[in-house]
Amino acid sequence: MTALTLSTAGAATLRADAIVVGVAKGAASKSGGLVVAAGAEAVDKAFDGKLATVLETLGASGAEGEVTKLPAPSGLKAPVVVAVGLGAAPEKDEAYRAESLRRAAGAAARALAGTKKAAFALPIEASEDAEAIAEGALLGAYAFTAYQDGNGGLGGNAKDAKDGKAAKGANGGNGKKQPLAEVALVGAKPRDKAYKAAAERAIALTEEINRARDLVNTPPNDLYPESFAAVATAAGKEHGIKVQVFDEKALVKGGYGGILGVGQGAANGPRLVRLGYTHPKAQKTLALVGKGITYDSGGISLKPAGHNETMKCDMSGAAAVFATVVTAARLGLEVNVTGWLALAENMPSGTATRPGDVLRMYSGTTVEVLNTDAEGRLVLADAITKASEENPDAIVDVATLTGAMVLALGHRRFGIMANDDAFRTSIHEIAEEVGEDSWPMPLPSDLRKGMDSPTADIANMGERMGGGLVAGLFLKEFVGEDITWAHLDIAGPAFNEGGPFGYTPKGGTGSAVRTLVKLAERTAAGDLG
């Protein structure tokens, strides 16, 4: 776990293994070349005012996320200077975007793996800048090494997993290059209430995002419905969150046909987990529902070769919901936040649901299963119905739901659908504010007819074209009357199969947590959108 400190020491005098400075390209310099960003004045002075020239000679361009290392001259306590690109320099009297600072800090933190302490002398004009830099650095310092060099992963084995002993992804891997151990923010004011609050929020938020990443990265032989439920139970005890676990007997008794139908082919039985965070001053209740398919083989409708290897990530929505509820509790937000984790393994076997089977959902609706690989909507439907019974002010579900959404929006942004245009717009604006790429998507009523079934009330598949929208329309059917609802399809950004970038690692990313936490904060402030 990477530590965070706010430093009153100057960039030149702070003792650290490296000092991080920002450089940008363009407009603010007469030559149109590199610009040394605010916060790095003392470092530039140690280079006789020629830091930009030295970096240009080394080929630095100031492009966003570009990292250049060079030995520090005399006059600096740190032996190494790390220059990180901020992209285009802002116009006069304008500040760097928070997301530019966040990405730059993340890229620098990744480049400093194996370093004990780094001082970040990036531009800070207000506490919001310090918070963005802290978030980027703490997220960028993440590494999942729990299964390397003999480490035991999620508590070491499946038995410990049942006891809720979660992996510490950034602390394992003896003999491997360890993540950056300490981040010091130069220019942040440790005695200022706004800066202290910003640091506390950044720590709580990033620790829970990184815990969500750990869960997504944990292999499915250690993370399955029962062990995930145990992790949630342990976290509930730690943070004062009420946790209720519906095991197989409770699911059968309650008639949760969707969750049971998806999980009935697996050796590890399904679970529905309710996490309840309440605040005595809360005026609103936000219900979050997460898809938690801890492994998705596709079931009888088996996925083709090459599509199974990353399917441990199909519980990313549940991980995001779990992280959001815990973050809300840690921050003491004046809002009630209920999290529903719909957990199952989707496996083929002699007991698995078959294409053509009809499931009776918790709502009483019958669903003809035309494709067992369209399972996420089935577990979510039961959980959404259950969440609706508590009559929250809004429901937001989060899921790695459709490949169609990846085809539509790519790997770095999620789609937003809703039964209320203003709510959809609000969530989109929040996502953009916190630096998560997203795009509002429609729910065209003409696509609903494709799910008509001659056998049941509705089929779990409709038209192939617009499949992500069809899935949203299916979920809409199970939202309680007059309840505001939104659906986030995070299939693209939830798991990064490419190389790391900015503060985003390879593997689980913790997608949607920042958006959901900010939504909870807005709700606490009386602005649900």
N, C-alpha and C positions, 0 to 999 in steps of 0.2 A: 504494500500500500504506500503510495507516494504522499509524503508530508507536504503541507503548504504553510508558508510563513509570509507575513507582510513585513517588509524591511524598510527601516528608516535610513539605513546606510546608503551612501552614494554608489553608483555603479563602479566607480574606480576603486573604492575602498572595501567593498564587500568581499569577504573571503568565500570563494566558491571554486569548483573545478572548472566551470565555464561560465561565461556571461553571454546572454542572448540579446542581440540587438536587431532592430527592424530596418530594412531598406526597401525602398519603393522605386518604381520607375516613373520618370517622366516629368510631368508638367511643371513642378515647382522649381526645377533647376534650369538654368539658362541653356545648358547644352542638351537638355532633354534626356540626360543619362540618369545615373543612380542618385537617389536622394536618401540621406541618412535620416531616419525617422526620429521624432522627438523621444526623449528618454535615453538616447545614446550619445548625448553631447560629450560627456566625460570620456567615453571610449574613443570618440572621434578625435578629441583633443590629444589623447595618448598617441594617436597616429599622426600628430601634427596637422590635424584637419584634413587628412588625405585618405580617410577610410574608404570613401566612395571610389576614389581613384584606384586604390589597391584592389578592391573587390572587382571593379571593372576589368582590371588587368588579369584577374583570375577567372574571368568569364562570367561573373555574376550579372544577372539582368534585372533582378528585383521581382521576377515573376512570382506569383502567389505560391507559397510552399517550397520555393527553392532554398536549399540550405548550403551555405559555404562556411567551412571551418578554416581558421587561420591562427597561428600562434600570436599570443598577446604581446605587445611591446612592454617595455618597462613603464611603470606608472600604474599598472593594473594589478590587483591582487590575484585575479583569476588568470591561469596560464593559457586559456584558450578563449577565443572569441568565435561565436557562432552567429553569422548573419543570416537572417531568414527573410525571404521576400514577402512583401505585403501587397503586391500587385500595383496598380496605378496609384500614384500619390493623390490625395484628395485636393480639391481646389482650395484656394485661400479661404480661411475662416470655417472650413469644414473639417470633420474628424474622420478617422479611419472607421470603416464599418466594423461592428462587433464581430461579425462572422469572419472578416479578414484577420482580425486579431486572434480569434479562436483557432482558425486553421493554421496560422503562422506558429502560434505557441505549440500546437499539436505536432506539427512537422519538426520543430526544434526538439521537442521532448522525445520523439521517436529517434532522432539522430543522436541523442545523448544517452541512449541505453547503455548501461554499464557505468554511468557516472553517478557519483553520490549526490552532489549538490550543484544546482545550476541557478544562477541569478538571471531573471528575465527583466531586461530593461527595455520593454516595448512601450509604445505610446500609451500613457494613462492620463486622461483629462478628468475622469470622473470614476465613481465606484463601479459603474456599469462596464467600463473598459477593463478594470481590474478583474471583475467577475468573468468576463469573456476570456481573458488571458488565462485565468486560473482553470476554467473549464477546459480550454483547449490543451493546456499542459497536463492536467490530470487525466484527461481522456487519452491524450497522445502517449502517455507513459504506460498505458495498459499493455500487458502481455499475458497470454494464457500458456502457462508452462506446467500446469498441475500434473500432467501425465509424463513428464520427462525426467530422466535420471532417477527412476525408481519411485517417484512420488505417486501417491495413491489416488489422486483425483478427488472425486466427490466423497470425502471422508475416508478414502482408501479402498473401500469395497461397497458392495450393494447393501450389506447389513448396516454399515455406518450411514449410508445414504438414507435408509429408512428412519434413522434417528435424527435426520435433519442436519447432518454435519456437511455443510456445503464446501465446495472447493474454494481455495483462495488463489484465483487464477494468476495473480501478478506476483505471488510470493514463492512459487515452486521453482523447479528446474535448477537444482544445485549444479554448478559447473557451467551453466549457461549464462549468457550476458543478461544481467538483471536490469529491470526497468530503472529509470531515473528515480532516485530515492527521495530527493527533497527539491521542492520548487520554492524559490524566494522571489517575491514580486517587488521589484525596485520601483519606488514612487507611490506605492500603496501606503495608506496611512493607518497603522495598526491601532491608533487610539480613536480614530474617527468611527462613529457608530455605523455610518453607511458602508464604509469599507469592511468593517468587521462582519456586518450582516451579509455583505456580498461574498466574503470568504466562506462564511459558514454555509451559505446556500450552495456555493460551488462544491464544497466538500461533500455535503449530503447528497446532492444531485449526482455528482460524478461517481461516488462510491456505489450508489444504487444502479446507475447505468452499467458500471463495470461488473456488478454482481449479475445483472441481467445478461451481460456478455458471457460471463462464466457459465451460466445456465445453458445458454444457447450452444456454447462450445463443448459442453460436457457430453461425452458419447452416450448413446441411448441405452447401453447395457448398465450404466450407472444412473442415468436420469430417465425415469419412467413415471407414470402417474403417481404411484405410491410414494416414491422418493421425492418427487417434486412437492407433493402435499406435505411431506415431512419438513422440507426446507421452509415452506411457507409457515407451517406451525411454529417452528423454532423462531423465525423472524417475528411472528406475532407476539410471542412471549417476550422477546427482547424489546419491542417497541410499543407495547400496549395496544396491539391490534387484535380484535376478536376474530378467531379463525374457526370456521366450521367445515369439516370434511365430510362429504357425502360419499361413502364407500359403495361397493357394488350392491349390497343388501338395501341400502337407503335409496339408491338409484332405481332398483327394481320396484321397491315399495312405492316410490314417488312417480313411477311411470315415465322416466326419462329415456324414451325410446331412441332418441337421436344419439345421445352419448353412449348408451348401451349398444346400439346397433353398430356404431363405429368400432367400439372396443371389444366386441364379442369374439373376434378371431384371434386375439392376442393372449399370451400366457399371463401378462401383467394386466390386471383389470383396470378399468377406467375410474376416474374420480371427478367430482365437482367440488371445488374449493371456494368458499366465500370468505373474503377478508373484509372486515368492517372497521374503518377508522372513523371515530366520531369526535366532534369538538363541542363543548357545552354552549359555545356562542354561535354555532353554525346556523345559518338560515336556509341553506340549500344543500341538496344531496346529489352527488354525481356518481352514477354507476358505470363502471368500466368492465367490459367483458373481453376476455382474451382467449384466442384459439391456442390450445395446448396439445397439439399432436406431437408427442415426444419422439415418435418415429413414424414416418409415412411411407409405407411401401406401395401405396395405392390400393392395397387390399386385393380382392379378386381381380379388379381392373388394374393389374400390376403395372407399375411404371416401367418404361423401356430402359434398356441398359444405358448407363451414363447419367441417369436422373435420380439414382438412389443415394449416392455417396454423401450428399449434403442434407439429407432429409431429417437429420437431428435438429435442424433449425426450424422445423415446422411448429415449434412451440414458442416462437419469438413473440407472438402477440400476448400470450400468457405471461411471459417473462417481463414484457413491457408494463403490463397491468400490475403485476406483483411489485415491480420496482417503483411504480408511481405511487401506489398506496403506501409503501414504506417511506418514500420520500416525503409525502404529505404528512405522515406521522412525525417524522424527524424534524420537519420544519414547523410543526404545530399549526398548520393552516386552519383557519376558521371556516371549515367546510366539512361535511360528511362525505367520505369517499368509500364506496363499496367496490371491491374487486371480485370478479367471478372468473375463476380459472377452469376452463372446460378441458379436462385432461384425458387423453386416450392414446393408445397405440393403434395404428391402422395396419393390420397384418392379415395375410391370406392363410387360411387353414380350413379344416373341415367344419369349423363352427362359425366361420366368417359370414357376414352379410353378403348376399349374392346380388348381382344386377337382376332386377325384376322383383326383388323383395319389397315389401311395404312395411314401413315403420310407423308406429303410432307415437307421435312426439309428446313431450310433456304438456303442450298446449291442447292436445287432443286431435290436432291436425294429422292426417295420414299423408305420408310421403312415399312415393314410388322411387326407389333407388335405381337409377339408370346407369350410374357410374359410381363405383365405390371409391374412386379417387377424388370425387367431389364430396369429401367427408367433413371438411372444416365447417361448412355451412350447417351441417347436421348437428354438430356438438354446440356450435354457437347459437343455433335456433333454440335449443333447450335452455341454455344459459340466459339468453335474452328474455325468453318468456318468464323465467324465474325472477330475473332482475326486475322485470316490469311489475311483478306482483307487489313490490315494495314502493311503487309509485314514485320513483326518483324524479328530480327536475329534468334530468337528461341522461341518456344512455349513449355511451360511445364504445363500439366494439373495435378490436384491433386484431388483425390476422394476416398471416402470409397465405392469402386465400387463393389467388389465381395466377397462373402463368400469363393469362391474357393481360393482366395489369402490367406485367413486366414488358410484354410486347408493346403496349401502348405508351408507357412512360419511362422505360429503361430501368437501369439498376440503381439509380440514385434518388429516386423520388417516389412517394407513395400517393395513391389516389384517395380522394375524399368524396364520399357520397352521403346524402342525408335526406331526411323527410322534411327539412326546413332549410330554405335557401340561405337565410340569414345566419343560421347556425353553421352551415357549411362554409360560408364566407368567413365567419369569425375564426373557425379552426384553421382555415387556410392562412389567414393573416397571422395567427399565433405561430403557426409552423414557420412561416417566413421570418417572423421576428426572432425566433430562437435559433434560426439557422438550419432548419430541416426542410429540404426541398419537398414540395407537395403540389398537387394540382386538383382543383375541384372537378368532379365528374358527374354526369347526369344520371338519372334513373328513368329512362324512357319507358313510358307505360306500354308502348307497342311490343316491347320485348317480353312482357309478362305472359302473353298468350303461348309462347313457346314452351312454358313449363306446365301447361295443361296436361293432365294425365287421364286416360280412360279408366284407370283402375283406382286411383287415389285422389285426394284433394289437390295435390300438387306433386310434380316430379322434381328431383334435385338437379336436373339439367334442363337447359333450354337451348336456344340458338347458340351455335358455336361462335359466330361473329358477335363481338360485344360481350364475350363470356364474363368479363369482370363486372360488367353492369348487371348481367343476369344474376350473378351471385348476390349482388347488393339488393336486387329486387326480391330475391328469395328471403333474405334476412329481414327485409322490411315487413314481410308477412307476419313475423312473430313479435314485432314491437307492440307493446301495449297501447291501447287507444289514448290519443291525446298526449303521448310522451314524445318529447323531442329526442331525435336519435341521429347518430352519425356513424358511418362505417369507414375505417381506415384500412385500406389494403396495402400492407407493407411488404408484399412479396418481393419487390425489387431491392429495396435498401436494407432489409433485415440481416442479410448475410452477404458479406463481401468475399467473393471467390477470387477477385483480382488482387493486385498489390495494395498495400496500405497507402493512404493519402491523407494529408492534413492530420486530423485527430482520429481518423477512421482506421481501425486495424483490419487485418485480414481475418475473416471469420465473422462471428457475431458482432453486431454493431450497437445494439441497444436502441434501435430505431423507434421513434414515436414517444419515448419517455419524456424528452424535453418538452414536446408539444403538450402532452397530457398533464405534466406538472404545471406548466404555465396556464393551461385551461383551468386546473384546480385553483390556482392562485387568483385568476380572474373571477372565478365563481365565488371564492371567498370574499372578494372585494365587491361583490354584488353585480358583476357584469358577466353573465353567462352567455351573452351573444344571442 
